[in-house]
Amino acid sequence: MEQSSVIQTTGPGRSKQAKLTELHVNVWRTDMPLSGRPLEAPINIAQLLRAGVARAPDGLALVSTAARYSWRELDRASGNLAGNLLDLGLKPGDRVASLLPNCAALIIHYLACMKSGVVGVPLNYRYMAPEIDRALAVSQASVLIAHGGRERDLAGSRQVAELPHGLILHEAEAGCRPSLQDLIAKRPAQRELPVPKASDPAFIFFTSGSTGPAKGVTHSREGLGWMFATYAAALELTADDVMLPASSMSHIGGFGFSFGSLAVGARTIVAHSFDSQHLLELLRAQRPTILWIQPMMLFQLVRDASARREDFRSLRHCRSGSDKVPAELARAFADLTGMLISEGMGMTEVGVVTATPSSAMIKVGTIGQAAPGVQLSIRDEAGRELPAGAEGRLWISARGLATGYLGDPVATAAVMRGGWFDSGDIMKADEEGYLAFCGRKKQLIVHDGSNISPQEVEDALLQHEAVALAGVVGVPDLVHGENVHAYVALKPGAPVPTEQELIGFARARVGYKAPERVEFLTEMPLNAGKIDRAALKALAAKREATAPRQSFDASDASPVLAQGSTNAGDGPNSA
């Protein structure tokens, strides 16, 4: 069955865009597989700025509260950095890791990677030394570009000292090593940039799975170009748009929406932090047409006493992802802005999966339809496709799909088969192809939009001399999606640690993934000799049911929104 939908616009800024008031959209297939409209071609990532430079070379391309770049200036800065990285002795294919908060220099660095053929390896800015070491080792990084504010933390890293090309700092005290600012400003000796193959790796993103530490998701140059094309088409971006991605640009959502916008010549705003006052400042000063924001940040924004409907007047579309938008938040946003939130799904392995474009009808409670260039299939556990209305596992196919998990063919084979990717999410589709999230098969915890592996947190707790067994589960939370809850059984005769001691012990090893609560059990539930997480979740649910009903307080969101703690967004709804 195929069906077309009548476009219905929502929100005060919609009429600005090409009179999209009442038309017919491209057809979506609503039998299996569900198919988004086809894409014409991938973005050439080496020439990603071409449209903007050709259209308005002196127009504003990239803006933040600290920097402004025209298209010509952005092209020159990224070209300088591309050439200077190669002048340092790096070659196409070498891995260049980055540990930077959101800033214009991070965008310039990514563009330089695309131009020079070196492979970008974005690291979560909240990573602690053990996580940094593992990512550097797995990616076989040649150099690390890091913010000067993390220099003390990097002193505890074993891998940084062994990097072939060492450490490049940004916004650090003056020293002998090259600074990122110098490499951006200096004209390179090398003028001709190499032309890598389309199949060569372009970026490696780290994302947590249900077991073990984060895996390196590898995207090819051509695949990344298709992904950017999907990002642009999913929101019907044009050169007249202004994009505000209120998310870390080291995660796939903020990364993809930023470069999908730049690729079509749309101005992009860099949010240095995601507290409500900073976002309101950007909304008022820059007047974006598109806002991409995670639910936790939206909670704080709509509860800010200074927020007014006028602040959102320029928007034609607000997309949220990385976790489900609670009904309370959706109502509060609609009351404040007069707009509906468009929910969508994305994953580190593929980018945008579902979308409701600005010109289409938003169905509250759904995550939209298959994004352009994407095919979706809902299947039972035997792999048989299911009809509309039936719940099943979501499989994804797209030309922007990652090539696999770096150095882990077993993990790759477990989820990628015949060009299809097993999301691990349980979905159902209605007769118009709109999808609804029903649950998750994988034992992931999604906290503030970031995937957290229970096993990784358990392994950290088990390093404590008093802990014999550890089990970690996610507990539903209105603001944060899920909170990390740990259960431990202690070794007989060992000194008894406090809850806060164990939380601090875990935080020193896994940073933001550390549990919010630790409970002590005399006996750990086991199933076939393994930690029975299902029993632990039932125990947590029972205790939550007897606790007072949770209501939202804006202060609940504020501690994790400070600079240096802003990188969220690799969860199953991260784009």
N, C-alpha and C positions, 0 to 999 in steps of 0.2 A: 504494500500500500504506500502511496505517496500523497503528501498533503502540503498545501501552501497555507501560510498563516497571514492574516491581515496585520499590518504594522500598527501598533499603538504606542505612541510616545508618552513618556512619563517624566515629569520634572520641569522646572522653570526654564532651563536653558536649552531644551530640545529643539525649539523652532529655529535656532541659529544654523543648524546643520542641514543644508541641502533640502529643506522643506520635506522632511521625512515624516509627514503627518499621516498619510493614509495611502499606502502603496502595497504591493505584494512583494514579499521577500523571496529569495532563492529557495528552491524546494529542498526540504529535508526528507530523506527516506525514513519511514517509521516502521518498516519491517526490519528484521535483523540481516546484516548489521545496519546500525544507524549511521548515516553518512552526512557529514557536513558538506557544504558546497565546496567544489574543487578549487584549488589554488592554481594560478597560472605559472608561477616560477618562484624559486627561492630567492631570498635576498643575497646579493654578493657581499659577504661580510667584509672583504678587504676594501670595498668601496661603499660602505654603509652610509656615509655622509653625503653621497653624491647628489641625492635629490635636494637636500637642503642647501648645499653649496651652489647648485645650479639655479635654484629658485630665488634665493635671497642671501648671497654670501655674507652680507653685513648684518643680516637679521639675527635676532637672538636665538641661539640653539640650546644652550645649557645655562641654567641659572640656579643659584642658591643664595643664602644670606651672606655668603663669604666670597662668591666668585660669579662672574658673568662671562660667557664665551659666545662670540658670533660663530656662524657656521665656518667661516674662513679661519678664525682663530682656533676653533676646536679641531679642524682638519690639520692645521699646522702643528698644534701641540701634540696631537696623537702621532703624527708623522715623525716629529722630532724624537719622541720617546721610542717609537718603533725602530728607527735607525740607531739610536744610542744604545738600545738593548743589544742589537746585533754588534755594534762597535765594542761592547764589553766582552765579546767572544761567544755570546749565545748564538745558537743556530736554530732554524726552523725545526720544530718538534721538541726542543728543550722545554722543560716544565718551569714556569715562573709562578710561584705561589704568592698570594697577597693576603695580608692580614690588616685590613683597613676598614674603618667605619665609613658610612656613607659620606662621600665628598666628591667634588668635581674631579679630583685627581684619580679617583677609582674608575670613573667612567673613561677618562683619558687612557688609563692603563689598559682597560679592557679593549678599547679601540686599537691601541698599539699592538696588543696580542693578535688581533684579527688582521692587522696590516702586515706584521712581520712574520707570521707563521709560528711564533712561539706559542706554547699551549698554556692558557690561563688556568690557574688552580685557585679559585676563590676559597678562602677559609673563613669560617664563622668567627666573627670578631670576638665572641665570648669564649672561644676555645682556650683551655688551659694548656700548660706545657706538654703534658702527656698526649693530649689530643693533637696538638700542633705537630709533635714528633711523629705520631703515627701517620698523619696526613702527608707530611713531607717524605716519609719513608715509602709509603704506598705509591705516591705519585712520582717518586724519584725526582723530586724538584732539584733544579740547579741553583736557584736563587730564591730568596724570600724578600718581598717588598712589604714592610711593616710600618705601622704608625709609631712615632717616637714614644707615645704614651704606653706602649707595650714592651719597651726595651728591657725594663727590669724583669718582666715575666719571661722574656726570651732568654735571659741569662740562665734560667733553669732548664733550658732545652739542650738535649744532647745532639739533636740533628742539625740545628742551626749552625753550630760551629763547624760541621763537616760539609756544609753545602759547597759545591765546587766554585760558585761565584758569590758566595757569602750573603750578606744582608744589605739591603738598600732601605734607608729610613726616610720617612715622610714626616715633616713638621717636628724634627728633633733638634737638639742642640747642635751647633756647628761642630763638625768633626772632619776626620780625614776621608771617611768613606763617601762615595757618591750619594747625593740626596736625590729623592724622586723629583723634587722641584727643579734641581739643576738639569736632570735628564729630560725634563719636559721643556725647559726653556732653551737649552743649548742646541744649536744647529748641528746635526750629525755629520760625521765625515762620509758615511755611506749614503749615497743618494738613491741608488736603485734598490728597491725592496724585492725579495724573492716572490715567486708565484707558487705557493704550495698546491698540492693536489686536493681536489674536492673531498676525497675520502680521508685525508689526514685529520688527526685529532685537533680540535680547536679549544675545548674547555673540558675540565674535569671538576665536577661538583661532588661534594661529599654529602651523603644523606644517610640517616640511620635506618636500619631495617629492624625487623622484629627480633633478630638475634645478633648479638655481637656488636662491635663498634661500627662506625659509619663506613659505607662502601663508596668507592670512587666511581661516579657515573660519567662515562666518557661520551662526549658529543663530537661528531665529525664536523668539518667546516660546512659541507653541504647540508647536513642534518640541521645544524644551527640556523642556516639560512632559511630552511623551510619552517623551522620553529618561529623565527622572527616574523615571517610572512603570516603565520597563523595568528600570532599576537596582534598584528596590525589589522588583519581582516576580521578577527573576532569582535573587535570593538569599532569596526568601520572607521579606523583612524584616517585623518587627512592632514595635510600640511597646515590647516587652520586650527588644529587642536593644540591644546596645552596639557601635557600629562603630568600629574602629580602621583608618583608611586610612593605611598607612605609605607615603605617596607624596605628591608635590607636589600641592597644591590649585590650582596654576596649569596643570595638565595634566588632560586629560579624565577619567582614571581616578580620581584623588583627588577631583576636583571632583564627578564624578557619584555616586560612592559616598557622599560626605559629604551631598549634598543629597537623594539618594534615601532616605537614612536619616532625615534631619531631616523629610522630607515625611511619613513614616509615624509620627512621634513618637518615633523611636529616638534615644537619646543618641549623640553623636558626639564622638570624641576627636581632638584636634589634636596630631599629632606634629611637634615643632619641628625635629627632625633624625632621621636614620634609622640612626644608629649603634646597635649591639646593646645597649649599656648603657641608652640612653634608651628603646628599645623594650621592653626587659625591665622597666624601671621602670614603664612604662605598663601592660604586661600584668599586673604584680603588683598595682598600685594600683587600676586601673580595671576589671579583669576583663572585657574585651570578649568578646562572643560571636562576632563576625565580625572576621577579619583579612584585609585586602587588602594584599598586599606583592609587590614585584618580586623576581625571582630573585636579583639581586645583593645586595639587602638580606637576603634569606633565607639566603644563603650565610654571611654574617657572623653572623647570629643563631644558626644551628644550630652554628656552630663556637665560639661563646662558651663558655668553660670554666665560667662561672657559671650557664648555662641549665639548668633542670631541667624534668622533665615537668610538675610541679605548676604551673609558670609558664603553661602552655598549657591548664590544666584547664578554664577557663571557655569555651573556644572550642567552637563547634559547627560552624564552617566556616572554612577557610583558602583564599582564592582568590589565585592568582598569575597575572600576565600581564606584558605588555610585551616578553617574549621567552620562548623555549622553556625549560622547566624541565629541566635536565640530570638524567639518571637518578641520578647520584651524589648530587645535592641531594635528590631525591625520597626516596631511601633514608635519607639522614641525617635528614631531617625526620620520616619515619615512625618511625625508631628512637628519636628524641628525644621525640616527642609521642604516638605511637600513632595518628596521623591521616594520611590521605592528602591531598596537595595537590590542590585542584581548579583545573585550568588553564582559562583562558578567553581569549577574544579580544575586543578592542574597538578602535575607531579614533576619532580626533578628529572625523571627519566624521559619526559616527553613534552613538558611545557603545558600550554593550555589544552585542556581536554574538552571542557564544555563551556558554553557561553550563551548569553542572551544579548545580542547586539542592541545598540540604542534604538534601532528602528523597529524592534520586535516587541511583542507583548511579554512582560515579565510575569511569570507565574510564581506567586509567593509559595515558598515551601519546596521549590525545585532548584536545581543547579544549572538549568538551561538545557540546550540541545547540543548535539555534537558540534564542536568548533570546526571552522573551515579547514579542510585538509585532513580531518580526523575521521576515523571509522570506529564505532563502538559496538561491542557484542556482549549481551548479557547471557551468561551460560550457567547451567547447573554444574554440580561437582563432577559429572561425567563428561563435561565439555559440550553438551547439547545446547543449542541456542533456544532461548525461552521467548514466549510471546509477550506482548505488552501487558503490564500489570503484574507479571510474575517477578519475584525477587530472585536474583542470582548474582554471580560473580562478574564484575565488569572487566572485560578485556579490551585493550586499546591498540589500534594500529594507526600509524602516521609516518610520513616521510621524515619527520623531525624526531623520530624515536632514537634514543641513545644506542650506541653500538654495543654497550654492555657494561659490566662492572669490571673496572681495571684489575687485572691479575686474579680474577675470581670467576673462572669459567663455570664452576658448579653453581654458584649463585645466579649467574647469567642464565644458564640453561633452565634453572628452576622457574623463571618467570617470563622468559622470552622464547617463544616457539613460533616458527613459521611467519615471522614478521608481526606477531601479536604479543602484547605485554599484559601479564596478569596483574591488575592493580591491587588485588587483595581486598577491594571494597565491595560491599553488597549493595546493589542498586536495583531499581525498577524503573521502567519507562512507561509513560502514558501513551495514548493513541496519537499524540502529536509529536512524540519523540522527546518530550521533556523528561529529564531524569530526576529521581529523588534518592537521596542517600538513606540507606537502611541500616548500615552497620559496617563493621570491619572484621574481616577474617584474620588478618595479621595482628599479632599481639603488640601493636605499637601503642605508645602513649603520645598524644599530640597535645603539647603544652604551649600556649601562646603561638601556635602555628608551627612549632618545631617538632620534628620527629624525635622521639627518645626511645632507645632500645632498653627494655627492662633488664635484659641480660647484662648490658654494659654497666648499669647502675648496681646490679647485684654483684658483678665482679669487683667493682670499686669497694663495696661494703665488705666483701669477703677478704680483702687485704688487711682489714683490722684484726688485730691479734685476738680479740675476744669473740669474733663472730664465727659461728660454725656454719650456719645456713642463712641465706637471704632470699627473699622473694619480693618482687616489685610489681605493682599494678598501677593503673590509672584510675583516679576517682573523679567522676564528673564534677565540673565547676562551671558556674554560670559565666564568669568573666574569662577564665583562662582555658576553657575547653575541658582539660583534664589536669589534675594535680598529681604529682608523683608521690606515691604512698609506699613505704617499705615496711616489711615485716622481717624480723631477725630472730634467730635462735642462737643463744650464746654457748660457748664452750664451757663444759663443767669446770668450776674452780677458777675461771678467768676473772680478772677484775671487771666489774660491771660498769660499762660506759653509760653516760647520759645520752638522751635523745639528741641534744644539741651537739654533743661531741661527735656522734656518728654522722650527723648532717654536715658538720664542718669537715670531717674526715673525707666524706664523699665529695664535697664541693671542691676540695683541693685537687681531686683527681679527675672529676668529670664536670666541673663548673656548674653551669646553669641546669644541668640534668639532675643534680642532687635532689634527694627527696625533700618535700616540705614537712613530712611527718615520718617518724619511725616508731613502730610498735614492737614490743618484745613479746614473743610467744614461747611458752614452755615446750610446745611441740609444733613443728612445721608440717603442714599438710603436704603429703607426697602422693604422686600418682606414677606407678611403675618406676619408682626410684627417683623421679624428677619433681621439682617444685610444682605443686598444683596451683597454678595462677588462677584458675577458674574458682577454686575454693577460696583463695585469698580475695578475689573480687567479690564473691558472695559475702564474705565476712565484712569487707569494707562497705558494701551496699547496705547490709543489715545495720551497721553502726550509723551510716549516713541517714537512714530512714528514721532513726530515733533522735537525730540532731535537729536543732531549730532550722526552719526553712530559710534558705539563703536568699538574700536580696542584694541588689547591686549597690555598691558604694564606690564612687569614683576613686577613692583613695586606694581601693584594692588593686587598681591597675598601675598606679604611679611608680612603685619602686622599680619596675623592670623597664621603664621607658627612658631612663637617663642615658646620656651619651656613653658609649662603651658597652651598653647592655641592650642594644637595639636590634639585634639580628635575629629575627624570627622569620619562619616562612618556608620550611622544607616539608611541611606536612602534606597529606594526600589532597588537600584542597589549596595547595600553596600558590596556585596561579589563577 
